[in-house]
């Protein structure tokens, strides 16, 4: 997130890609985004929802959207291939034209649940 803030200061743009478990690891850094008013876009592959078989993925998977929203991040969900492109396109506009912090959550209905 600090690299994305620095990119914005230098006139660049970037997108953070992570799994829902990664959201819990970097939630404190969202204070930099919010406090500095930086545009922010993250694409999050979800775990702990539709068809999940790993019990360790449920806590953060279920907390991802509420935690992001509590930090002022607008969350958009994509559940089908048809929604994915339109959702990312909308998120790009919301982040880089309107200056918001936005997360696109790619659900397990879209990505499929891992088989173990």
Backbone as XML, in Angstrom:
<?xml version="1.0"?>
<chain id="A" units="angstrom">
  <residue number="1" name="UNK">
    <atom name="N" x="0.817" y="-1.186" z="0.000"/>
    <atom name="CA" x="0.000" y="0.000" z="0.000"/>
    <atom name="C" x="0.862" y="1.252" z="0.000"/>
  </residue>
  <residue number="2" name="UNK">
    <atom name="N" x="1.988" y="1.189" z="0.694"/>
    <atom name="CA" x="2.897" y="2.335" z="0.691"/>
    <atom name="C" x="3.475" y="2.559" z="-0.703"/>
  </residue>
  <residue number="3" name="UNK">
    <atom name="N" x="3.751" y="1.473" z="-1.424"/>
    <atom name="CA" x="4.256" y="1.622" z="-2.793"/>
    <atom name="C" x="3.205" y="2.263" z="-3.701"/>
  </residue>
  <residue number="4" name="UNK">
    <atom name="N" x="1.939" y="1.904" z="-3.503"/>
    <atom name="CA" x="0.878" y="2.515" z="-4.309"/>
    <atom name="C" x="0.717" y="3.992" z="-3.976"/>
  </residue>
  <residue number="5" name="UNK">
    <atom name="N" x="0.841" y="4.340" z="-2.689"/>
    <atom name="CA" x="0.782" y="5.751" z="-2.302"/>
    <atom name="C" x="1.943" y="6.512" z="-2.925"/>
  </residue>
  <residue number="6" name="UNK">
    <atom name="N" x="3.141" y="5.913" z="-2.889"/>
    <atom name="CA" x="4.304" y="6.542" z="-3.509"/>
    <atom name="C" x="4.150" y="6.686" z="-5.010"/>
  </residue>
  <residue number="7" name="UNK">
    <atom name="N" x="3.563" y="5.677" z="-5.646"/>
    <atom name="CA" x="3.321" y="5.763" z="-7.088"/>
    <atom name="C" x="2.414" y="6.940" z="-7.398"/>
  </residue>
  <residue number="8" name="UNK">
    <atom name="N" x="1.381" y="7.136" z="-6.589"/>
    <atom name="CA" x="0.471" y="8.263" z="-6.803"/>
    <atom name="C" x="1.216" y="9.589" z="-6.647"/>
  </residue>
  <residue number="9" name="UNK">
    <atom name="N" x="2.045" y="9.686" z="-5.646"/>
    <atom name="CA" x="2.820" y="10.922" z="-5.448"/>
    <atom name="C" x="3.737" y="11.209" z="-6.632"/>
  </residue>
  <residue number="10" name="UNK">
    <atom name="N" x="4.211" y="10.144" z="-7.295"/>
    <atom name="CA" x="5.082" y="10.309" z="-8.451"/>
    <atom name="C" x="4.353" y="10.364" z="-9.777"/>
  </residue>
  <residue number="11" name="UNK">
    <atom name="N" x="3.014" y="10.419" z="-9.736"/>
    <atom name="CA" x="2.239" y="10.517" z="-10.962"/>
    <atom name="C" x="1.885" y="9.172" z="-11.587"/>
  </residue>
  <residue number="12" name="UNK">
    <atom name="N" x="2.142" y="8.082" z="-10.888"/>
    <atom name="CA" x="1.827" y="6.753" z="-11.401"/>
    <atom name="C" x="0.582" y="6.175" z="-10.766"/>
  </residue>
  <residue number="13" name="UNK">
    <atom name="N" x="0.273" y="4.969" z="-11.200"/>
    <atom name="CA" x="-0.880" y="4.242" z="-10.668"/>
    <atom name="C" x="-0.496" y="2.794" z="-10.479"/>
  </residue>
  <residue number="14" name="UNK">
    <atom name="N" x="-1.191" y="2.144" z="-9.579"/>
    <atom name="CA" x="-0.967" y="0.727" z="-9.370"/>
    <atom name="C" x="-2.207" y="0.087" z="-8.781"/>
  </residue>
  <residue number="15" name="UNK">
    <atom name="N" x="-2.226" y="-1.226" z="-8.809"/>
    <atom name="CA" x="-3.333" y="-2.009" z="-8.267"/>
    <atom name="C" x="-2.729" y="-3.095" z="-7.392"/>
  </residue>
  <residue number="16" name="UNK">
    <atom name="N" x="-3.291" y="-3.299" z="-6.216"/>
    <atom name="CA" x="-2.830" y="-4.326" z="-5.290"/>
    <atom name="C" x="-3.663" y="-5.590" z="-5.492"/>
  </residue>
  <residue number="17" name="UNK">
    <atom name="N" x="-3.001" y="-6.711" z="-5.730"/>
    <atom name="CA" x="-3.670" y="-8.003" z="-5.876"/>
    <atom name="C" x="-3.386" y="-8.824" z="-4.631"/>
  </residue>
  <residue number="18" name="UNK">
    <atom name="N" x="-4.418" y="-9.402" z="-4.017"/>
    <atom name="CA" x="-4.217" y="-10.238" z="-2.844"/>
    <atom name="C" x="-5.404" y="-11.160" z="-2.612"/>
  </residue>
  <residue number="19" name="UNK">
    <atom name="N" x="-5.166" y="-12.146" z="-1.773"/>
    <atom name="CA" x="-6.223" y="-13.053" z="-1.337"/>
    <atom name="C" x="-6.873" y="-12.456" z="-0.091"/>
  </residue>
  <residue number="20" name="UNK">
    <atom name="N" x="-8.080" y="-12.873" z="0.221"/>
    <atom name="CA" x="-8.794" y="-12.307" z="1.369"/>
    <atom name="C" x="-8.000" y="-12.438" z="2.668"/>
  </residue>
  <residue number="21" name="UNK">
    <atom name="N" x="-7.227" y="-13.490" z="2.839"/>
    <atom name="CA" x="-6.419" y="-13.619" z="4.056"/>
    <atom name="C" x="-5.366" y="-12.517" z="4.149"/>
  </residue>
  <residue number="22" name="UNK">
    <atom name="N" x="-4.932" y="-11.980" z="3.025"/>
    <atom name="CA" x="-3.969" y="-10.882" z="3.021"/>
    <atom name="C" x="-4.552" y="-9.576" z="3.512"/>
  </residue>
  <residue number="23" name="UNK">
    <atom name="N" x="-5.860" y="-9.414" z="3.395"/>
    <atom name="CA" x="-6.506" y="-8.189" z="3.864"/>
    <atom name="C" x="-6.241" y="-8.012" z="5.354"/>
  </residue>
  <residue number="24" name="UNK">
    <atom name="N" x="-6.347" y="-9.093" z="6.107"/>
    <atom name="CA" x="-6.100" y="-9.010" z="7.548"/>
    <atom name="C" x="-4.676" y="-8.626" z="7.884"/>
  </residue>
  <residue number="25" name="UNK">
    <atom name="N" x="-3.739" y="-8.968" z="7.013"/>
    <atom name="CA" x="-2.330" y="-8.666" z="7.264"/>
    <atom name="C" x="-1.967" y="-7.216" z="6.993"/>
  </residue>
  <residue number="26" name="UNK">
    <atom name="N" x="-2.785" y="-6.494" z="6.239"/>
    <atom name="CA" x="-2.396" y="-5.130" z="5.871"/>
    <atom name="C" x="-3.448" y="-4.088" z="6.233"/>
  </residue>
  <residue number="27" name="UNK">
    <atom name="N" x="-4.366" y="-4.425" z="7.110"/>
    <atom name="CA" x="-5.467" y="-3.506" z="7.417"/>
    <atom name="C" x="-4.953" y="-2.196" z="8.016"/>
  </residue>
  <residue number="28" name="UNK">
    <atom name="N" x="-3.904" y="-2.238" z="8.823"/>
    <atom name="CA" x="-3.375" y="-1.017" z="9.433"/>
    <atom name="C" x="-2.846" y="-0.041" z="8.387"/>
  </residue>
  <residue number="29" name="UNK">
    <atom name="N" x="-2.330" y="-0.545" z="7.284"/>
    <atom name="CA" x="-1.800" y="0.334" z="6.241"/>
    <atom name="C" x="-2.899" y="1.112" z="5.527"/>
  </residue>
  <residue number="30" name="UNK">
    <atom name="N" x="-4.142" y="0.675" z="5.666"/>
    <atom name="CA" x="-5.226" y="1.448" z="5.053"/>
    <atom name="C" x="-5.359" y="2.827" z="5.690"/>
  </residue>
  <residue number="31" name="UNK">
    <atom name="N" x="-4.805" y="2.997" z="6.892"/>
    <atom name="CA" x="-4.825" y="4.331" z="7.493"/>
    <atom name="C" x="-3.985" y="5.303" z="6.674"/>
  </residue>
  <residue number="32" name="UNK">
    <atom name="N" x="-2.917" y="4.816" z="6.022"/>
    <atom name="CA" x="-2.116" y="5.657" z="5.130"/>
    <atom name="C" x="-2.947" y="6.115" z="3.938"/>
  </residue>
  <residue number="33" name="UNK">
    <atom name="N" x="-3.687" y="5.178" z="3.356"/>
    <atom name="CA" x="-4.529" y="5.497" z="2.197"/>
    <atom name="C" x="-5.602" y="6.505" z="2.586"/>
  </residue>
  <residue number="34" name="UNK">
    <atom name="N" x="-6.280" y="6.216" z="3.693"/>
    <atom name="CA" x="-7.374" y="7.089" z="4.131"/>
    <atom name="C" x="-6.855" y="8.454" z="4.579"/>
  </residue>
  <residue number="35" name="UNK">
    <atom name="N" x="-5.825" y="8.456" z="5.413"/>
    <atom name="CA" x="-5.292" y="9.711" z="5.939"/>
    <atom name="C" x="-4.672" y="10.595" z="4.869"/>
  </residue>
  <residue number="36" name="UNK">
    <atom name="N" x="-4.023" y="9.961" z="3.887"/>
    <atom name="CA" x="-3.389" y="10.719" z="2.820"/>
    <atom name="C" x="-4.296" y="11.026" z="1.648"/>
  </residue>
  <residue number="37" name="UNK">
    <atom name="N" x="-5.492" y="10.444" z="1.653"/>
    <atom name="CA" x="-6.434" y="10.693" z="0.558"/>
    <atom name="C" x="-5.964" y="10.140" z="-0.778"/>
  </residue>
  <residue number="38" name="UNK">
    <atom name="N" x="-5.217" y="9.019" z="-0.727"/>
    <atom name="CA" x="-4.704" y="8.429" z="-1.965"/>
    <atom name="C" x="-5.777" y="7.591" z="-2.661"/>
  </residue>
  <residue number="39" name="UNK">
    <atom name="N" x="-5.822" y="7.619" z="-3.984"/>
    <atom name="CA" x="-6.684" y="6.665" z="-4.679"/>
    <atom name="C" x="-6.118" y="5.269" z="-4.442"/>
  </residue>
  <residue number="40" name="UNK">
    <atom name="N" x="-6.988" y="4.287" z="-4.355"/>
    <atom name="CA" x="-6.527" y="2.930" z="-4.037"/>
    <atom name="C" x="-7.461" y="1.930" z="-4.688"/>
  </residue>
  <residue number="41" name="UNK">
    <atom name="N" x="-6.877" y="0.942" z="-5.354"/>
    <atom name="CA" x="-7.658" y="-0.147" z="-5.928"/>
    <atom name="C" x="-6.981" y="-1.458" z="-5.589"/>
  </residue>
  <residue number="42" name="UNK">
    <atom name="N" x="-7.748" y="-2.375" z="-5.031"/>
    <atom name="CA" x="-7.261" y="-3.716" z="-4.769"/>
    <atom name="C" x="-8.232" y="-4.732" z="-5.349"/>
  </residue>
  <residue number="43" name="UNK">
    <atom name="N" x="-7.678" y="-5.780" z="-5.919"/>
    <atom name="CA" x="-8.453" y="-6.903" z="-6.433"/>
    <atom name="C" x="-8.199" y="-8.065" z="-5.490"/>
  </residue>
  <residue number="44" name="UNK">
    <atom name="N" x="-9.266" y="-8.590" z="-4.892"/>
    <atom name="CA" x="-9.144" y="-9.582" z="-3.832"/>
    <atom name="C" x="-9.811" y="-10.885" z="-4.246"/>
  </residue>
  <residue number="45" name="UNK">
    <atom name="N" x="-9.034" y="-11.961" z="-4.256"/>
    <atom name="CA" x="-9.627" y="-13.284" z="-4.485"/>
    <atom name="C" x="-10.116" y="-13.803" z="-3.137"/>
  </residue>
  <residue number="46" name="UNK">
    <atom name="N" x="-11.383" y="-14.112" z="-3.073"/>
    <atom name="CA" x="-12.011" y="-14.479" z="-1.807"/>
    <atom name="C" x="-11.830" y="-15.956" z="-1.489"/>
  </residue>
  <residue number="47" name="UNK">
    <atom name="N" x="-11.705" y="-16.207" z="-0.204"/>
    <atom name="CA" x="-11.756" y="-17.554" z="0.373"/>
    <atom name="C" x="-12.774" y="-17.479" z="1.508"/>
  </residue>
  <residue number="48" name="UNK">
    <atom name="N" x="-13.184" y="-18.623" z="1.990"/>
    <atom name="CA" x="-14.085" y="-18.643" z="3.135"/>
    <atom name="C" x="-15.517" y="-18.293" z="2.811"/>
  </residue>
  <residue number="49" name="UNK">
    <atom name="N" x="-15.905" y="-18.474" z="1.552"/>
    <atom name="CA" x="-17.316" y="-18.284" z="1.224"/>
    <atom name="C" x="-17.789" y="-19.479" z="0.399"/>
  </residue>
  <residue number="50" name="UNK">
    <atom name="N" x="-18.530" y="-19.280" z="-0.628"/>
    <atom name="CA" x="-19.236" y="-20.299" z="-1.410"/>
    <atom name="C" x="-18.382" y="-21.549" z="-1.691"/>
  </residue>
  <residue number="51" name="UNK">
    <atom name="N" x="-18.739" y="-22.662" z="-1.087"/>
    <atom name="CA" x="-18.096" y="-23.940" z="-1.346"/>
    <atom name="C" x="-16.750" y="-24.160" z="-0.675"/>
  </residue>
  <residue number="52" name="UNK">
    <atom name="N" x="-16.360" y="-23.285" z="0.240"/>
    <atom name="CA" x="-15.059" y="-23.414" z="0.908"/>
    <atom name="C" x="-15.002" y="-24.686" z="1.748"/>
  </residue>
  <residue number="53" name="UNK">
    <atom name="N" x="-13.903" y="-25.415" z="1.649"/>
    <atom name="CA" x="-13.723" y="-26.635" z="2.415"/>
    <atom name="C" x="-12.669" y="-26.536" z="3.499"/>
  </residue>
  <residue number="54" name="UNK">
    <atom name="N" x="-11.919" y="-25.432" z="3.536"/>
    <atom name="CA" x="-10.859" y="-25.258" z="4.517"/>
    <atom name="C" x="-11.378" y="-24.381" z="5.654"/>
  </residue>
  <residue number="55" name="UNK">
    <atom name="N" x="-11.560" y="-24.959" z="6.860"/>
    <atom name="CA" x="-12.138" y="-24.171" z="7.956"/>
    <atom name="C" x="-11.281" y="-22.978" z="8.367"/>
  </residue>
  <residue number="56" name="UNK">
    <atom name="N" x="-9.992" y="-23.003" z="8.096"/>
    <atom name="CA" x="-9.112" y="-21.906" z="8.476"/>
    <atom name="C" x="-9.334" y="-20.662" z="7.619"/>
  </residue>
  <residue number="57" name="UNK">
    <atom name="N" x="-9.996" y="-20.795" z="6.494"/>
    <atom name="CA" x="-10.227" y="-19.656" z="5.601"/>
    <atom name="C" x="-11.483" y="-18.862" z="5.963"/>
  </residue>
  <residue number="58" name="UNK">
    <atom name="N" x="-12.375" y="-19.431" z="6.760"/>
    <atom name="CA" x="-13.648" y="-18.761" z="7.045"/>
    <atom name="C" x="-13.525" y="-17.467" z="7.850"/>
  </residue>
  <residue number="59" name="UNK">
    <atom name="N" x="-12.753" y="-17.413" z="8.929"/>
    <atom name="CA" x="-12.757" y="-16.166" z="9.717"/>
    <atom name="C" x="-12.406" y="-14.921" z="8.916"/>
  </residue>
  <residue number="60" name="UNK">
    <atom name="N" x="-11.287" y="-14.922" z="8.214"/>
    <atom name="CA" x="-10.912" y="-13.730" z="7.454"/>
    <atom name="C" x="-11.756" y="-13.578" z="6.204"/>
  </residue>
  <residue number="61" name="UNK">
    <atom name="N" x="-12.149" y="-14.698" z="5.598"/>
    <atom name="CA" x="-13.021" y="-14.607" z="4.425"/>
    <atom name="C" x="-14.332" y="-13.913" z="4.744"/>
  </residue>
  <residue number="62" name="UNK">
    <atom name="N" x="-14.894" y="-14.209" z="5.905"/>
    <atom name="CA" x="-16.153" y="-13.579" z="6.304"/>
    <atom name="C" x="-15.952" y="-12.151" z="6.800"/>
  </residue>
  <residue number="63" name="UNK">
    <atom name="N" x="-14.752" y="-11.842" z="7.298"/>
    <atom name="CA" x="-14.488" y="-10.507" z="7.844"/>
    <atom name="C" x="-13.976" y="-9.520" z="6.795"/>
  </residue>
  <residue number="64" name="UNK">
    <atom name="N" x="-13.554" y="-10.006" z="5.637"/>
    <atom name="CA" x="-12.903" y="-9.141" z="4.653"/>
    <atom name="C" x="-13.725" y="-7.904" z="4.296"/>
  </residue>
  <residue number="65" name="UNK">
    <atom name="N" x="-14.940" y="-8.077" z="3.838"/>
    <atom name="CA" x="-15.739" y="-6.918" z="3.421"/>
    <atom name="C" x="-16.054" y="-5.986" z="4.588"/>
  </residue>
  <residue number="66" name="UNK">
    <atom name="N" x="-16.521" y="-6.491" z="5.746"/>
    <atom name="CA" x="-16.787" y="-5.552" z="6.848"/>
    <atom name="C" x="-15.551" y="-4.782" z="7.312"/>
  </residue>
  <residue number="67" name="UNK">
    <atom name="N" x="-14.393" y="-5.431" z="7.334"/>
    <atom name="CA" x="-13.171" y="-4.764" z="7.771"/>
    <atom name="C" x="-12.770" y="-3.680" z="6.768"/>
  </residue>
  <residue number="68" name="UNK">
    <atom name="N" x="-12.810" y="-4.019" z="5.481"/>
    <atom name="CA" x="-12.479" y="-3.013" z="4.466"/>
    <atom name="C" x="-13.436" y="-1.822" z="4.537"/>
  </residue>
  <residue number="69" name="UNK">
    <atom name="N" x="-14.718" y="-2.094" z="4.667"/>
    <atom name="CA" x="-15.699" y="-1.011" z="4.741"/>
    <atom name="C" x="-15.494" y="-0.164" z="5.996"/>
  </residue>
  <residue number="70" name="UNK">
    <atom name="N" x="-15.104" y="-0.789" z="7.096"/>
    <atom name="CA" x="-14.831" y="-0.034" z="8.325"/>
    <atom name="C" x="-13.663" y="0.930" z="8.144"/>
  </residue>
  <residue number="71" name="UNK">
    <atom name="N" x="-12.759" y="0.617" z="7.220"/>
    <atom name="CA" x="-11.618" y="1.486" z="6.931"/>
    <atom name="C" x="-11.894" y="2.444" z="5.772"/>
  </residue>
  <residue number="72" name="UNK">
    <atom name="N" x="-13.147" y="2.528" z="5.340"/>
    <atom name="CA" x="-13.526" y="3.487" z="4.306"/>
    <atom name="C" x="-13.326" y="3.021" z="2.883"/>
  </residue>
  <residue number="73" name="UNK">
    <atom name="N" x="-13.150" y="1.721" z="2.687"/>
    <atom name="CA" x="-12.961" y="1.172" z="1.350"/>
    <atom name="C" x="-14.310" y="0.736" z="0.783"/>
  </residue>
  <residue number="74" name="UNK">
    <atom name="N" x="-14.639" y="1.183" z="-0.402"/>
    <atom name="CA" x="-15.863" y="0.772" z="-1.092"/>
    <atom name="C" x="-15.626" y="-0.629" z="-1.647"/>
  </residue>
  <residue number="75" name="UNK">
    <atom name="N" x="-16.525" y="-1.553" z="-1.349"/>
    <atom name="CA" x="-16.372" y="-2.937" z="-1.807"/>
    <atom name="C" x="-17.391" y="-3.254" z="-2.895"/>
  </residue>
  <residue number="76" name="UNK">
    <atom name="N" x="-16.890" y="-3.775" z="-3.999"/>
    <atom name="CA" x="-17.717" y="-4.246" z="-5.106"/>
    <atom name="C" x="-17.468" y="-5.738" z="-5.251"/>
  </residue>
  <residue number="77" name="UNK">
    <atom name="N" x="-18.508" y="-6.509" z="-5.519"/>
    <atom name="CA" x="-18.357" y="-7.955" z="-5.643"/>
    <atom name="C" x="-18.604" y="-8.394" z="-7.080"/>
  </residue>
  <residue number="78" name="UNK">
    <atom name="N" x="-17.816" y="-9.353" z="-7.524"/>
    <atom name="CA" x="-18.022" y="-9.968" z="-8.836"/>
    <atom name="C" x="-18.230" y="-11.457" z="-8.600"/>
  </residue>
  <residue number="79" name="UNK">
    <atom name="N" x="-19.403" y="-11.951" z="-9.010"/>
    <atom name="CA" x="-19.747" y="-13.351" z="-8.770"/>
    <atom name="C" x="-19.839" y="-14.177" z="-10.048"/>
  </residue>
  <residue number="80" name="UNK">
    <atom name="N" x="-19.850" y="-13.516" z="-11.199"/>
    <atom name="CA" x="-19.934" y="-14.230" z="-12.474"/>
    <atom name="C" x="-18.912" y="-13.641" z="-13.442"/>
  </residue>
  <residue number="81" name="UNK">
    <atom name="N" x="-18.511" y="-14.410" z="-14.445"/>
    <atom name="CA" x="-17.579" y="-13.862" z="-15.437"/>
    <atom name="C" x="-18.134" y="-12.605" z="-16.123"/>
  </residue>
  <residue number="82" name="UNK">
    <atom name="N" x="-19.440" y="-12.557" z="-16.303"/>
    <atom name="CA" x="-20.047" y="-11.398" z="-16.953"/>
    <atom name="C" x="-19.908" y="-10.137" z="-16.098"/>
  </residue>
  <residue number="83" name="UNK">
    <atom name="N" x="-19.909" y="-10.296" z="-14.782"/>
    <atom name="CA" x="-19.781" y="-9.148" z="-13.885"/>
    <atom name="C" x="-18.340" y="-8.673" z="-13.726"/>
  </residue>
  <residue number="84" name="UNK">
    <atom name="N" x="-17.383" y="-9.561" z="-13.931"/>
    <atom name="CA" x="-15.993" y="-9.262" z="-13.576"/>
    <atom name="C" x="-15.441" y="-8.043" z="-14.311"/>
  </residue>
  <residue number="85" name="UNK">
    <atom name="N" x="-15.542" y="-8.011" z="-15.622"/>
    <atom name="CA" x="-14.980" y="-6.902" z="-16.393"/>
    <atom name="C" x="-15.674" y="-5.582" z="-16.075"/>
  </residue>
  <residue number="86" name="UNK">
    <atom name="N" x="-16.993" y="-5.601" z="-16.026"/>
    <atom name="CA" x="-17.734" y="-4.372" z="-15.718"/>
    <atom name="C" x="-17.421" y="-3.873" z="-14.311"/>
  </residue>
  <residue number="87" name="UNK">
    <atom name="N" x="-17.247" y="-4.786" z="-13.374"/>
    <atom name="CA" x="-16.957" y="-4.402" z="-11.992"/>
    <atom name="C" x="-15.568" y="-3.787" z="-11.880"/>
  </residue>
  <residue number="88" name="UNK">
    <atom name="N" x="-14.584" y="-4.384" z="-12.525"/>
    <atom name="CA" x="-13.229" y="-3.820" z="-12.502"/>
    <atom name="C" x="-13.207" y="-2.470" z="-13.214"/>
  </residue>
  <residue number="89" name="UNK">
    <atom name="N" x="-13.908" y="-2.345" z="-14.304"/>
    <atom name="CA" x="-13.970" y="-1.076" z="-15.025"/>
    <atom name="C" x="-14.577" y="0.019" z="-14.144"/>
  </residue>
  <residue number="90" name="UNK">
    <atom name="N" x="-15.671" y="-0.303" z="-13.455"/>
    <atom name="CA" x="-16.296" y="0.658" z="-12.540"/>
    <atom name="C" x="-15.344" y="1.029" z="-11.410"/>
  </residue>
  <residue number="91" name="UNK">
    <atom name="N" x="-14.634" y="0.040" z="-10.883"/>
    <atom name="CA" x="-13.704" y="0.287" z="-9.788"/>
    <atom name="C" x="-12.551" y="1.189" z="-10.215"/>
  </residue>
  <residue number="92" name="UNK">
    <atom name="N" x="-12.060" y="1.004" z="-11.435"/>
    <atom name="CA" x="-10.999" y="1.870" z="-11.951"/>
    <atom name="C" x="-11.452" y="3.331" z="-11.992"/>
  </residue>
  <residue number="93" name="UNK">
    <atom name="N" x="-12.672" y="3.557" z="-12.460"/>
    <atom name="CA" x="-13.222" y="4.916" z="-12.502"/>
    <atom name="C" x="-13.372" y="5.482" z="-11.098"/>
  </residue>
  <residue number="94" name="UNK">
    <atom name="N" x="-13.924" y="4.681" z="-10.194"/>
    <atom name="CA" x="-14.160" y="5.134" z="-8.820"/>
    <atom name="C" x="-12.860" y="5.461" z="-8.091"/>
  </residue>
  <residue number="95" name="UNK">
    <atom name="N" x="-11.813" y="4.684" z="-8.369"/>
    <atom name="CA" x="-10.536" y="4.906" z="-7.684"/>
    <atom name="C" x="-9.742" y="6.047" z="-8.319"/>
  </residue>
  <residue number="96" name="UNK">
    <atom name="N" x="-9.537" y="5.961" z="-9.619"/>
    <atom name="CA" x="-8.571" y="6.860" z="-10.245"/>
    <atom name="C" x="-9.171" y="8.143" z="-10.827"/>
  </residue>
  <residue number="97" name="UNK">
    <atom name="N" x="-10.481" y="8.206" z="-11.017"/>
    <atom name="CA" x="-11.103" y="9.467" z="-11.425"/>
    <atom name="C" x="-11.737" y="10.171" z="-10.235"/>
  </residue>
  <residue number="98" name="UNK">
    <atom name="N" x="-12.378" y="9.400" z="-9.347"/>
    <atom name="CA" x="-13.054" y="10.007" z="-8.200"/>
    <atom name="C" x="-12.190" y="10.014" z="-6.943"/>
  </residue>
  <residue number="99" name="UNK">
    <atom name="N" x="-11.048" y="9.301" z="-6.961"/>
    <atom name="CA" x="-10.121" y="9.345" z="-5.830"/>
    <atom name="C" x="-10.508" y="8.525" z="-4.623"/>
  </residue>
  <residue number="100" name="UNK">
    <atom name="N" x="-11.309" y="7.498" z="-4.827"/>
    <atom name="CA" x="-11.755" y="6.653" z="-3.719"/>
    <atom name="C" x="-10.822" y="5.475" z="-3.483"/>
  </residue>
  <residue number="101" name="UNK">
    <atom name="N" x="-11.001" y="4.837" z="-2.339"/>
    <atom name="CA" x="-10.397" y="3.544" z="-2.054"/>
    <atom name="C" x="-11.458" y="2.491" z="-2.381"/>
  </residue>
  <residue number="102" name="UNK">
    <atom name="N" x="-11.112" y="1.544" z="-3.259"/>
    <atom name="CA" x="-12.082" y="0.569" z="-3.771"/>
    <atom name="C" x="-11.455" y="-0.821" z="-3.773"/>
  </residue>
  <residue number="103" name="UNK">
    <atom name="N" x="-12.249" y="-1.795" z="-3.385"/>
    <atom name="CA" x="-11.832" y="-3.199" z="-3.458"/>
    <atom name="C" x="-12.837" y="-3.954" z="-4.325"/>
  </residue>
  <residue number="104" name="UNK">
    <atom name="N" x="-12.329" y="-4.749" z="-5.256"/>
    <atom name="CA" x="-13.173" y="-5.671" z="-6.014"/>
    <atom name="C" x="-12.949" y="-7.044" z="-5.418"/>
  </residue>
  <residue number="105" name="UNK">
    <atom name="N" x="-14.020" y="-7.641" z="-4.924"/>
    <atom name="CA" x="-13.954" y="-8.956" z="-4.304"/>
    <atom name="C" x="-14.430" y="-9.994" z="-5.305"/>
  </residue>
  <residue number="106" name="UNK">
    <atom name="N" x="-13.499" y="-10.830" z="-5.768"/>
    <atom name="CA" x="-13.828" y="-11.914" z="-6.686"/>
    <atom name="C" x="-14.238" y="-13.123" z="-5.842"/>
  </residue>
  <residue number="107" name="UNK">
    <atom name="N" x="-15.521" y="-13.422" z="-5.833"/>
    <atom name="CA" x="-16.041" y="-14.461" z="-4.952"/>
    <atom name="C" x="-15.682" y="-15.855" z="-5.450"/>
  </residue>
  <residue number="108" name="UNK">
    <atom name="N" x="-15.911" y="-16.831" z="-4.587"/>
    <atom name="CA" x="-15.662" y="-18.214" z="-4.966"/>
    <atom name="C" x="-16.709" y="-18.741" z="-5.942"/>
  </residue>
  <residue number="109" name="UNK">
    <atom name="N" x="-17.836" y="-18.051" z="-6.081"/>
    <atom name="CA" x="-18.772" y="-18.427" z="-7.154"/>
    <atom name="C" x="-18.121" y="-18.151" z="-8.503"/>
  </residue>
  <residue number="110" name="UNK">
    <atom name="N" x="-17.313" y="-17.101" z="-8.584"/>
    <atom name="CA" x="-16.592" y="-16.761" z="-9.804"/>
    <atom name="C" x="-15.354" y="-17.623" z="-9.979"/>
  </residue>
  <residue number="111" name="UNK">
    <atom name="N" x="-14.541" y="-17.706" z="-8.945"/>
    <atom name="CA" x="-13.250" y="-18.371" z="-9.037"/>
    <atom name="C" x="-13.297" y="-19.877" z="-8.821"/>
  </residue>
  <residue number="112" name="UNK">
    <atom name="N" x="-14.338" y="-20.331" z="-8.125"/>
    <atom name="CA" x="-14.428" y="-21.739" z="-7.759"/>
    <atom name="C" x="-13.713" y="-22.001" z="-6.454"/>
  </residue>
  <residue number="113" name="UNK">
    <atom name="N" x="-14.217" y="-22.956" z="-5.718"/>
    <atom name="CA" x="-13.609" y="-23.334" z="-4.439"/>
    <atom name="C" x="-12.477" y="-24.330" z="-4.719"/>
  </residue>
  <residue number="114" name="UNK">
    <atom name="N" x="-11.420" y="-24.220" z="-3.932"/>
    <atom name="CA" x="-10.304" y="-25.150" z="-4.076"/>
    <atom name="C" x="-10.717" y="-26.548" z="-3.583"/>
  </residue>
  <residue number="115" name="UNK">
    <atom name="N" x="-10.262" y="-27.544" z="-4.275"/>
    <atom name="CA" x="-10.522" y="-28.924" z="-3.901"/>
    <atom name="C" x="-9.299" y="-29.457" z="-3.151"/>
  </residue>
  <residue number="116" name="UNK">
    <atom name="N" x="-9.526" y="-29.994" z="-1.974"/>
    <atom name="CA" x="-8.413" y="-30.550" z="-1.186"/>
    <atom name="C" x="-8.620" y="-32.022" z="-0.981"/>
  </residue>
</chain>
